Amino acid sequence: MISDLEHMGKPMQQLLGGFIRMHVLHHAAEERGVVGNWMIEELRHHGYRLSPGTLYPMLHSMEKAGWLKSEESPEGGRKRVYRITPLGAEALAMARSRLKELFREVDPK
């Protein structure tokens, strides 16, 4: 199922937005960090369709929250590379822990 986050109701956007933020933090923790266009494609592989107009404000709010830090790409141009911060790593660890606990409850196979 493909999720077009921009055309869903607000409650579903909020629910899935948390999963997307976790996914961004996960990849931002990798050495290369993330670039917006790459992240859009990565999310598409997982069934989410986000436009730059949805993803970039999300990245900016995550940076404002202190979870990400961006810098100009070494390749130049307007590209920015987003990397996880220590605060973002703490948030990701907590989210992973709570996701595991929740998964055990909602999928008790």
BAZAVEX-793033 format. One record per atom (N, C-alpha, C, O): atom name; x, y, z; residue number from 0. Coordinates in pm, whole numbers, always signed. Example, Ala and Ser with C-alpha at 12.3 -4.5 7.8 and 13.67 -1.06 7.14 Angstrom:
<rs>
<r "N",<+1319,-569,+780>,0>
<r "CA",<+1230,-450,+780>,0>
<r "C",<+1320,-330,+780>,0>
<r "O",<+1424,-332,+846>,0>
<r "N",<+1285,-225,+708>,1>
<r "CA",<+1367,-106,+714>,1>
<r "C",<+1290,+3,+787>,1>
<r "O",<+1341,+114,+804>,1>
</rs>
This chain:
<rs>
<r "N",<+84,-118,+0>,0>
<r "CA",<+0,+0,+0>,0>
<r "C",<+89,+124,+0>,0>
<r "O",<+180,+136,+82>,0>
<r "N",<+62,+214,-90>,1>
<r "CA",<+137,+339,-99>,1>
<r "C",<+63,+445,-19>,1>
<r "O",<-57,+464,-36>,1>
<r "N",<+135,+512,+68>,2>
<r "CA",<+75,+617,+149>,2>
<r "C",<+117,+752,+93>,2>
<r "O",<+236,+784,+88>,2>
<r "N",<+21,+831,+53>,3>
<r "CA",<+49,+967,+8>,3>
<r "C",<+15,+1058,+125>,3>
<r "O",<-99,+1102,+138>,3>
<r "N",<+113,+1085,+207>,4>
<r "CA",<+94,+1156,+333>,4>
<r "C",<+23,+1289,+315>,4>
<r "O",<-54,+1332,+401>,4>
<r "N",<+48,+1355,+204>,5>
<r "CA",<-8,+1488,+183>,5>
<r "C",<-159,+1486,+160>,5>
<r "O",<-225,+1588,+179>,5>
<r "N",<-215,+1372,+118>,6>
<r "CA",<-358,+1366,+87>,6>
<r "C",<-437,+1287,+190>,6>
<r "O",<-555,+1258,+168>,6>
<r "N",<-377,+1252,+301>,7>
<r "CA",<-446,+1181,+408>,7>
<r "C",<-503,+1283,+505>,7>
<r "O",<-467,+1401,+502>,7>
<r "N",<-592,+1238,+588>,8>
<r "CA",<-642,+1326,+693>,8>
<r "C",<-533,+1358,+793>,8>
<r "O",<-434,+1286,+805>,8>
<r "N",<-552,+1467,+864>,9>
<r "CA",<-454,+1516,+961>,9>
<r "C",<-419,+1411,+1067>,9>
<r "O",<-300,+1394,+1097>,9>
<r "N",<-516,+1337,+1125>,10>
<r "CA",<-479,+1237,+1225>,10>
<r "C",<-385,+1129,+1171>,10>
<r "O",<-292,+1089,+1240>,10>
<r "N",<-409,+1083,+1048>,11>
<r "CA",<-321,+980,+990>,11>
<r "C",<-184,+1039,+959>,11>
<r "O",<-82,+971,+976>,11>
<r "N",<-179,+1164,+914>,12>
<r "CA",<-51,+1230,+890>,12>
<r "C",<+31,+1236,+1018>,12>
<r "O",<+151,+1210,+1016>,12>
<r "N",<-35,+1270,+1128>,13>
<r "CA",<+37,+1279,+1256>,13>
<r "C",<+88,+1142,+1300>,13>
<r "O",<+200,+1130,+1348>,13>
<r "N",<+6,+1038,+1283>,14>
<r "CA",<+47,+903,+1322>,14>
<r "C",<+168,+857,+1241>,14>
<r "O",<+269,+816,+1298>,14>
<r "N",<+158,+863,+1109>,15>
<r "CA",<+267,+815,+1024>,15>
<r "C",<+386,+910,+1026>,15>
<r "O",<+499,+867,+1001>,15>
<r "N",<+364,+1037,+1056>,16>
<r "CA",<+474,+1132,+1065>,16>
<r "C",<+578,+1091,+1168>,16>
<r "O",<+697,+1114,+1149>,16>
<r "N",<+534,+1030,+1277>,17>
<r "CA",<+627,+982,+1379>,17>
<r "C",<+716,+871,+1326>,17>
<r "O",<+835,+865,+1358>,17>
<r "N",<+658,+782,+1246>,18>
<r "CA",<+737,+673,+1186>,18>
<r "C",<+840,+731,+1089>,18>
<r "O",<+955,+686,+1084>,18>
<r "N",<+797,+830,+1013>,19>
<r "CA",<+888,+890,+916>,19>
<r "C",<+1003,+962,+988>,19>
<r "O",<+1118,+952,+945>,19>
<r "N",<+973,+1033,+1095>,20>
<r "CA",<+1079,+1101,+1171>,20>
<r "C",<+1178,+999,+1228>,20>
<r "O",<+1299,+1023,+1228>,20>
<r "N",<+1127,+886,+1276>,21>
<r "CA",<+1216,+781,+1326>,21>
<r "C",<+1306,+731,+1214>,21>
<r "O",<+1426,+709,+1234>,21>
<r "N",<+1249,+712,+1097>,22>
<r "CA",<+1324,+664,+982>,22>
<r "C",<+1434,+764,+944>,22>
<r "O",<+1546,+726,+913>,22>
<r "N",<+1399,+892,+946>,23>
<r "CA",<+1498,+997,+916>,23>
<r "C",<+1612,+992,+1018>,23>
<r "O",<+1729,+995,+980>,23>
<r "N",<+1578,+984,+1146>,24>
<r "CA",<+1682,+978,+1250>,24>
<r "C",<+1771,+856,+1231>,24>
<r "O",<+1893,+864,+1246>,24>
<r "N",<+1709,+743,+1198>,25>
<r "CA",<+1785,+619,+1177>,25>
<r "C",<+1893,+639,+1070>,25>
<r "O",<+2009,+604,+1090>,25>
<r "N",<+1853,+697,+956>,26>
<r "CA",<+1950,+716,+847>,26>
<r "C",<+2043,+833,+873>,26>
<r "O",<+2158,+832,+827>,26>
<r "N",<+1997,+934,+945>,27>
<r "CA",<+2085,+1047,+978>,27>
<r "C",<+2197,+1004,+1072>,27>
<r "O",<+2299,+1071,+1082>,27>
<r "N",<+2177,+891,+1141>,28>
<r "CA",<+2280,+838,+1230>,28>
<r "C",<+2391,+767,+1153>,28>
<r "O",<+2498,+741,+1209>,28>
<r "N",<+2366,+736,+1027>,29>
<r "CA",<+2470,+673,+945>,29>
<r "C",<+2576,+777,+910>,29>
<r "O",<+2548,+897,+908>,29>
<r "N",<+2695,+732,+883>,30>
<r "CA",<+2809,+822,+861>,30>
<r "C",<+2783,+925,+751>,30>
<r "O",<+2823,+1040,+764>,30>
<r "N",<+2716,+885,+646>,31>
<r "CA",<+2694,+977,+533>,31>
<r "C",<+2584,+1079,+560>,31>
<r "O",<+2574,+1179,+488>,31>
<r "N",<+2500,+1056,+662>,32>
<r "CA",<+2387,+1145,+688>,32>
<r "C",<+2282,+1129,+580>,32>
<r "O",<+2284,+1032,+505>,32>
<r "N",<+2190,+1223,+572>,33>
<r "CA",<+2087,+1217,+469>,33>
<r "C",<+2077,+1350,+395>,33>
<r "O",<+2103,+1457,+450>,33>
<r "N",<+2039,+1339,+270>,34>
<r "CA",<+2007,+1453,+185>,34>
<r "C",<+1859,+1437,+152>,34>
<r "O",<+1811,+1326,+134>,34>
<r "N",<+1788,+1548,+146>,35>
<r "CA",<+1644,+1544,+128>,35>
<r "C",<+1596,+1458,+14>,35>
<r "O",<+1508,+1374,+33>,35>
<r "N",<+1650,+1476,-107>,36>
<r "CA",<+1603,+1398,-221>,36>
<r "C",<+1629,+1250,-203>,36>
<r "O",<+1546,+1167,-241>,36>
<r "N",<+1742,+1215,-145>,37>
<r "CA",<+1770,+1074,-118>,37>
<r "C",<+1667,+1018,-18>,37>
<r "O",<+1618,+907,-35>,37>
<r "N",<+1635,+1097,+84>,38>
<r "CA",<+1540,+1052,+186>,38>
<r "C",<+1401,+1033,+126>,38>
<r "O",<+1330,+939,+163>,38>
<r "N",<+1361,+1119,+34>,39>
<r "CA",<+1232,+1104,-34>,39>
<r "C",<+1228,+970,-108>,39>
<r "O",<+1128,+898,-101>,39>
<r "N",<+1336,+937,-178>,40>
<r "CA",<+1341,+809,-250>,40>
<r "C",<+1343,+691,-153>,40>
<r "O",<+1276,+591,-176>,40>
<r "N",<+1419,+703,-46>,41>
<r "CA",<+1425,+596,+55>,41>
<r "C",<+1286,+570,+113>,41>
<r "O",<+1245,+455,+126>,41>
<r "N",<+1216,+675,+148>,42>
<r "CA",<+1081,+659,+203>,42>
<r "C",<+986,+599,+99>,42>
<r "O",<+897,+521,+134>,42>
<r "N",<+1005,+634,-27>,43>
<r "CA",<+922,+578,-134>,43>
<r "C",<+938,+426,-139>,43>
<r "O",<+841,+354,-165>,43>
<r "N",<+1059,+377,-115>,44>
<r "CA",<+1083,+232,-114>,44>
<r "C",<+1005,+163,-2>,44>
<r "O",<+981,+42,-7>,44>
<r "N",<+966,+239,+98>,45>
<r "CA",<+891,+184,+211>,45>
<r "C",<+743,+218,+204>,45>
<r "O",<+669,+198,+301>,45>
<r "N",<+700,+269,+90>,46>
<r "CA",<+558,+292,+70>,46>
<r "C",<+506,+430,+103>,46>
<r "O",<+385,+451,+105>,46>
<r "N",<+596,+526,+129>,47>
<r "CA",<+554,+662,+158>,47>
<r "C",<+588,+751,+40>,47>
<r "O",<+698,+743,-15>,47>
<r "N",<+494,+837,+3>,48>
<r "CA",<+521,+935,-103>,48>
<r "C",<+514,+1073,-41>,48>
<r "O",<+406,+1122,-7>,48>
<r "N",<+629,+1135,-28>,49>
<r "CA",<+636,+1270,+28>,49>
<r "C",<+696,+1363,-76>,49>
<r "O",<+787,+1325,-150>,49>
<r "N",<+644,+1483,-81>,50>
<r "CA",<+702,+1584,-170>,50>
<r "C",<+809,+1659,-91>,50>
<r "O",<+812,+1651,+32>,50>
<r "N",<+895,+1732,-161>,51>
<r "CA",<+990,+1817,-90>,51>
<r "C",<+920,+1916,+3>,51>
<r "O",<+973,+1952,+108>,51>
<r "N",<+800,+1960,-35>,52>
<r "CA",<+725,+2054,+47>,52>
<r "C",<+676,+1995,+177>,52>
<r "O",<+637,+2069,+268>,52>
<r "N",<+678,+1864,+189>,53>
<r "CA",<+644,+1797,+315>,53>
<r "C",<+770,+1759,+392>,53>
<r "O",<+778,+1781,+512>,53>
<r "N",<+869,+1703,+321>,54>
<r "CA",<+988,+1654,+389>,54>
<r "C",<+1076,+1767,+443>,54>
<r "O",<+1121,+1760,+558>,54>
<r "N",<+1102,+1869,+363>,55>
<r "CA",<+1196,+1972,+409>,55>
<r "C",<+1148,+2047,+533>,55>
<r "O",<+1229,+2073,+622>,55>
<r "N",<+1020,+2083,+543>,56>
<r "CA",<+976,+2142,+670>,56>
<r "C",<+993,+2046,+788>,56>
<r "O",<+1022,+2089,+899>,56>
<r "N",<+975,+1915,+763>,57>
<r "CA",<+995,+1816,+868>,57>
<r "C",<+1142,+1815,+911>,57>
<r "O",<+1173,+1814,+1030>,57>
<r "N",<+1233,+1815,+813>,58>
<r "CA",<+1377,+1818,+845>,58>
<r "C",<+1412,+1945,+922>,58>
<r "O",<+1488,+1941,+1019>,58>
<r "N",<+1357,+2057,+879>,59>
<r "CA",<+1387,+2184,+946>,59>
<r "C",<+1334,+2184,+1090>,59>
<r "O",<+1401,+2235,+1181>,59>
<r "N",<+1215,+2127,+1112>,60>
<r "CA",<+1162,+2122,+1248>,60>
<r "C",<+1244,+2027,+1335>,60>
<r "O",<+1261,+2051,+1455>,60>
<r "N",<+1295,+1919,+1276>,61>
<r "CA",<+1381,+1827,+1352>,61>
<r "C",<+1513,+1893,+1386>,61>
<r "O",<+1571,+1867,+1491>,61>
<r "N",<+1561,+1978,+1296>,62>
<r "CA",<+1684,+2053,+1325>,62>
<r "C",<+1658,+2156,+1435>,62>
<r "O",<+1740,+2174,+1525>,62>
<r "N",<+1545,+2224,+1426>,63>
<r "CA",<+1510,+2323,+1528>,63>
<r "C",<+1494,+2257,+1666>,63>
<r "O",<+1526,+2318,+1768>,63>
<r "N",<+1444,+2133,+1668>,64>
<r "CA",<+1429,+2060,+1793>,64>
<r "C",<+1563,+2013,+1849>,64>
<r "O",<+1571,+1967,+1963>,64>
<r "N",<+1669,+2023,+1768>,65>
<r "CA",<+1801,+1980,+1814>,65>
<r "C",<+1834,+1836,+1782>,65>
<r "O",<+1935,+1785,+1829>,65>
<r "N",<+1750,+1770,+1703>,66>
<r "CA",<+1773,+1629,+1670>,66>
<r "C",<+1866,+1610,+1551>,66>
<r "O",<+1935,+1509,+1540>,66>
<r "N",<+1868,+1709,+1463>,67>
<r "CA",<+1952,+1705,+1343>,67>
<r "C",<+2036,+1831,+1336>,67>
<r "O",<+2001,+1935,+1392>,67>
<r "N",<+2147,+1820,+1264>,68>
<r "CA",<+2230,+1937,+1233>,68>
<r "C",<+2262,+1924,+1084>,68>
<r "O",<+2297,+1817,+1035>,68>
<r "N",<+2248,+2036,+1015>,69>
<r "CA",<+2275,+2031,+871>,69>
<r "C",<+2395,+2116,+835>,69>
<r "O",<+2432,+2209,+906>,69>
<r "N",<+2454,+2080,+723>,70>
<r "CA",<+2564,+2156,+668>,70>
<r "C",<+2557,+2144,+517>,70>
<r "O",<+2496,+2052,+463>,70>
<r "N",<+2622,+2238,+449>,71>
<r "CA",<+2625,+2231,+303>,71>
<r "C",<+2695,+2104,+260>,71>
<r "O",<+2793,+2061,+321>,71>
<r "N",<+2644,+2045,+154>,72>
<r "CA",<+2705,+1926,+99>,72>
<r "C",<+2842,+1959,+42>,72>
<r "O",<+2860,+2067,-15>,72>
<r "N",<+2939,+1869,+57>,73>
<r "CA",<+3071,+1893,-3>,73>
<r "C",<+3063,+1907,-155>,73>
<r "O",<+3154,+1962,-218>,73>
<r "N",<+2953,+1856,-214>,74>
<r "CA",<+2935,+1866,-359>,74>
<r "C",<+2893,+2006,-401>,74>
<r "O",<+2891,+2037,-520>,74>
<r "N",<+2859,+2090,-305>,75>
<r "CA",<+2818,+2227,-336>,75>
<r "C",<+2672,+2235,-374>,75>
<r "O",<+2594,+2143,-349>,75>
<r "N",<+2635,+2343,-435>,76>
<r "CA",<+2496,+2364,-473>,76>
<r "C",<+2412,+2393,-349>,76>
<r "O",<+2463,+2438,-247>,76>
<r "N",<+2283,+2368,-360>,77>
<r "CA",<+2191,+2395,-249>,77>
<r "C",<+2172,+2274,-159>,77>
<r "O",<+2097,+2281,-61>,77>
<r "N",<+2239,+2164,-188>,78>
<r "CA",<+2221,+2043,-107>,78>
<r "C",<+2271,+2064,+34>,78>
<r "O",<+2375,+2126,+58>,78>
<r "N",<+2193,+2011,+128>,79>
<r "CA",<+2234,+2011,+268>,79>
<r "C",<+2236,+1866,+315>,79>
<r "O",<+2150,+1786,+277>,79>
<r "N",<+2333,+1834,+397>,80>
<r "CA",<+2344,+1701,+456>,80>
<r "C",<+2297,+1713,+601>,80>
<r "O",<+2345,+1798,+675>,80>
<r "N",<+2205,+1627,+639>,81>
<r "CA",<+2152,+1627,+776>,81>
<r "C",<+2211,+1508,+849>,81>
<r "O",<+2209,+1395,+801>,81>
<r "N",<+2264,+1537,+968>,82>
<r "CA",<+2322,+1432,+1053>,82>
<r "C",<+2257,+1439,+1190>,82>
<r "O",<+2213,+1545,+1236>,82>
<r "N",<+2253,+1326,+1255>,83>
<r "CA",<+2193,+1319,+1388>,83>
<r "C",<+2284,+1388,+1489>,83>
<r "O",<+2406,+1386,+1476>,83>
<r "N",<+2223,+1448,+1589>,84>
<r "CA",<+2297,+1511,+1699>,84>
<r "C",<+2292,+1416,+1819>,84>
<r "O",<+2217,+1317,+1816>,84>
<r "N",<+2369,+1443,+1924>,85>
<r "CA",<+2357,+1360,+2044>,85>
<r "C",<+2213,+1357,+2099>,85>
<r "O",<+2166,+1253,+2145>,85>
<r "N",<+2145,+1471,+2095>,86>
<r "CA",<+2006,+1475,+2141>,86>
<r "C",<+1917,+1389,+2050>,86>
<r "O",<+1826,+1321,+2098>,86>
<r "N",<+1943,+1394,+1920>,87>
<r "CA",<+1868,+1311,+1826>,87>
<r "C",<+1894,+1162,+1848>,87>
<r "O",<+1804,+1080,+1835>,87>
<r "N",<+2018,+1128,+1882>,88>
<r "CA",<+2052,+988,+1910>,88>
<r "C",<+1979,+939,+2035>,88>
<r "O",<+1933,+825,+2040>,88>
<r "N",<+1967,+1025,+2135>,89>
<r "CA",<+1890,+989,+2255>,89>
<r "C",<+1743,+969,+2220>,89>
<r "O",<+1680,+874,+2266>,89>
<r "N",<+1689,+1059,+2139>,90>
<r "CA",<+1549,+1048,+2097>,90>
<r "C",<+1527,+920,+2018>,90>
<r "O",<+1427,+851,+2039>,90>
<r "N",<+1618,+887,+1928>,91>
<r "CA",<+1606,+765,+1849>,91>
<r "C",<+1613,+641,+1938>,91>
<r "O",<+1535,+548,+1920>,91>
<r "N",<+1704,+639,+2033>,92>
<r "CA",<+1715,+524,+2124>,92>
<r "C",<+1586,+506,+2203>,92>
<r "O",<+1538,+394,+2220>,92>
<r "N",<+1531,+616,+2253>,93>
<r "CA",<+1406,+607,+2329>,93>
<r "C",<+1291,+560,+2239>,93>
<r "O",<+1211,+477,+2280>,93>
<r "N",<+1284,+614,+2118>,94>
<r "CA",<+1178,+575,+2026>,94>
<r "C",<+1188,+427,+1989>,94>
<r "O",<+1087,+358,+1983>,94>
<r "N",<+1309,+379,+1966>,95>
<r "CA",<+1328,+236,+1934>,95>
<r "C",<+1281,+149,+2049>,95>
<r "O",<+1212,+49,+2029>,95>
<r "N",<+1319,+187,+2171>,96>
<r "CA",<+1281,+110,+2289>,96>
<r "C",<+1129,+105,+2304>,96>
<r "O",<+1071,+0,+2329>,96>
<r "N",<+1067,+220,+2289>,97>
<r "CA",<+921,+225,+2304>,97>
<r "C",<+850,+155,+2189>,97>
<r "O",<+744,+95,+2209>,97>
<r "N",<+907,+160,+2070>,98>
<r "CA",<+848,+91,+1957>,98>
<r "C",<+852,-60,+1979>,98>
<r "O",<+755,-130,+1949>,98>
<r "N",<+964,-111,+2031>,99>
<r "CA",<+975,-254,+2059>,99>
<r "C",<+869,-296,+2161>,99>
<r "O",<+802,-398,+2144>,99>
<r "N",<+856,-218,+2267>,100>
<r "CA",<+757,-248,+2371>,100>
<r "C",<+616,-246,+2313>,100>
<r "O",<+536,-337,+2338>,100>
<r "N",<+585,-144,+2236>,101>
<r "CA",<+452,-132,+2176>,101>
<r "C",<+426,-245,+2077>,101>
<r "O",<+316,-300,+2074>,101>
<r "N",<+527,-280,+1998>,102>
<r "CA",<+510,-387,+1901>,102>
<r "C",<+475,-519,+1970>,102>
<r "O",<+390,-594,+1923>,102>
<r "N",<+541,-547,+2082>,103>
<r "CA",<+510,-669,+2157>,103>
<r "C",<+364,-670,+2203>,103>
<r "O",<+302,-776,+2210>,103>
<r "N",<+311,-554,+2234>,104>
<r "CA",<+173,-547,+2281>,104>
<r "C",<+72,-556,+2166>,104>
<r "O",<-29,-626,+2178>,104>
<r "N",<+98,-485,+2057>,105>
<r "CA",<-1,-484,+1950>,105>
<r "C",<+12,-602,+1854>,105>
<r "O",<-81,-626,+1777>,105>
<r "N",<+121,-674,+1857>,106>
<r "CA",<+140,-791,+1772>,106>
<r "C",<+191,-908,+1858>,106>
<r "O",<+307,-946,+1848>,106>
<r "N",<+103,-964,+1942>,107>
<r "CA",<+148,-1064,+2040>,107>
<r "C",<+168,-1205,+1986>,107>
<r "O",<+145,-1301,+2059>,107>
<r "N",<+209,-1221,+1863>,108>
<r "CA",<+226,-1354,+1801>,108>
<r "C",<+317,-1442,+1881>,108>
<r "O",<+342,-1557,+1842>,108>
</rs>
